[in-house]
Amino acid sequence: MQAKAASNWPPLPRVIGSAYEGGFYAGQISTSGNGIPDYNLVVGPVASAQSTLKWKLVNTTTAGTSSDIDGPANSAAMNDITHPAAQFCEGLTIGGFSDWYMPATNELEVCYYNLKPTTQLNNTGSGINPNAVPARASNYTTGTPAQTTAAAFITSTGAEAFANDVYWSSTQVSAIYARRQIFGNGVIYGDNKIVDCKVRAIRRVAV
């Protein structure tokens, strides 16, 4: 009797930090916040998908940028010369993909949680993320998340590591402020849009 072919379903879990769809696998999000993933997140290569730019050139409100999870919509609303960070992300073509964008707050947070570059203690005032998979209803502890185990994303030794620095999200807080996250201790806070800060483009792949 012929042996039955091995099933390819369900698919094996992807490894955080592994090469994937033009960049590196960073985890999953649930845009509805129900814990069921609908997108895989892809972090772009540091050499081509990271820069240091202003969120906006002037302190005025930008319509369509208030979402904590819809990075593509936020980013598309800023695809012009007055929004250097988002325009940089929107203009990228990497690995044959041109749908890169500036991550919203809860997307950026998933990148921090899964790809934390340092052993620094977390600030315990940030970390709640209803769009993470699994969802997180409480803030970080000092030790969770721990430094990533993905070698390429560890500070000082990994070629793809996030800097121990501050990264913009595409989520606006007010006419003056937009959210950003420190990739050393995880603090999420609002800061002046006209300040230069790191930004790293991501893309989504439907699950």
N, C-alpha and C positions, 0 to 999 in steps of 0.2 A: 504494500500500500504506500502511495506517495505521501511524504511528510507534508503536513499543513504549513503553509508559509507563515512566518512570524508576523504578528499584527503590528502595524505602525500606529495604532491608536490605543490608549491616549498617547500623545507625544511626550517625550521625555522633557523634564523641566530644563530650561536653559540655564546656563551657568552665568552668574553675575560677573560682568567684566569681560565676557568672551566676545570675540568678533562677531558682528551681526549687522546685516542690512546697511552697510556703509559706515558703520561705527562700532559701538560696543553696547551690549545689552545691559540696561540699568534697572530693570524691574518692570512692574506692571501697574496700571492705574485702572480704577473704576470711575468713569466720568459721572455715573449716577450716584456713586457713593454707597452702593449696596454690597460691596465686597467681591463682586463678580468682575473679573478683569475683562475689559474690552479693548485695551491697547497695551502693547509692549512699548517701552521707551528705549530709544537709541540715542546714546551720547555721541556726538561727533568727535573725530580725532582732534587732539589738542593742537596739533600743528596748523590745522586749517579751519577748525570750528571754534576757536577761542580767540578773544581779543579783549582790549581794555578801552571802553568807550562810555560816553554819557548816555543815560536813558533818554534825555531830551535836552535840547539846547536852551530852552526857556521854561520857566515855571508857570505853565498853564495846563489846564485840564485837557486830556486826550480822550475823546469819546471811544467807547468800545473796548476799554482795557481794564475793566474791573474784575474779570473772572479769576478765581483762584485755581481753576483747573483747565480752562479752555485756552491754552497757550497759542494754538494756531489762530484763533480769532483775535486775541490780544495783539499778537505779533503782526498780523495782517493789517490791523488798524493803524499800525505805526510804520508801515513800510514807505518811509519818505526821508528826505534829507534832514528833517528836524529831529528825527529819532535815530541817532547813529547806531545804537546797540541792536535794535530790532532790524534796521535796514541791513546791517552786516549779516545777521542770521538769515534773513529772507533772500539775500542775494547769493547764497552758497549753492554750489553743486559739488557734491562729494560722493564718490563711489557710484556715480550715475544717478543719484537721487537729488532732486531740487526742491524737496518739500521740508527743508530745515526751517526751524523757527525758534523764537526766544521763549523759553519755558515759563509757564505760569507758576505761581508760588508753590502749589501742591505737587507739581511735576518736578520742580527743582528740589523740593524737599525729599522726594523719593530718590533722586540722584545722591543727595547727601547721605540719606539713611543707608543705602546699599553700597555706596562707593566712598565712604568717609576716608579721607587720605591719611589722617593722623591718629595718634594715640591720646590726643588731648581729651580731657574730661568734657562731657557735654554740659551745656547750660540747660537747666531743667525747666526753663520758662517757655520753651518751644517744643514742637514735636507732634502735636495733635494733627492728624491728617485723615479725614474721612474718605479721601480718594485713593489712599494707598491700598495695596492688596498684600496682606489683609489690612483692613482699616485700623487706624490707631486712635483710640479715644482718650489717651493720656499722653502727657509730655514725656520727653526723654528722661532717662535716669542718667546719672553721671557716666555710667559705663555702657549704656545701650542707646544708640548703636555703638558698636566697637569699630575699630579700624577695619577696613575691608580686607578680605583675604585674597582679593584679586591682585596679584603681584604688580600688574601694569598700572594700577591705580594707587599705589602706596607712595606717599610723599618721599622725595629724594631718590628713590630707586626706580620708580615706575614712570615710563615714558608718557603714559596717558593720564597721570594723576591730576586731579583737581588741585589747584594751588591752595595753600593754607592762607586763604584770602577771602574776600567778599565777592559774591556773584549776584548780578541783577536777576530778578524775575521780571516778567512782562506785566505784572499786576500792579495797577495804580492804586494808591491810597488816597491821594488828594491832588490838588493843582500843583503842589510843591513836592510831594513825596511819592515814591514807589518802593515796593518791597524788595528786599535782598536778604541773602543768607550767608553767614560766615561759615566757610567750609573747614573750620578748625574746631569750633565748639557748637555749631548748629543754630546759633541765635538767628531768628527771623525778625526783621524790624524794617521800618520805613526810613528812607533817607532821601536827601535832596536829589532830584532827578538830574541836576546839572553837574553832579560829581562824577568823575571818571571812575569806573569800576569794571571788574572782569565780567564777561558774558560768555556763555558756552551754548552753542546751538544744539538742539535735539530734534528728533523726528519721532513720529508715531507709526507703529505697524499694527493693524487690526489683528486681534487674536482670532 
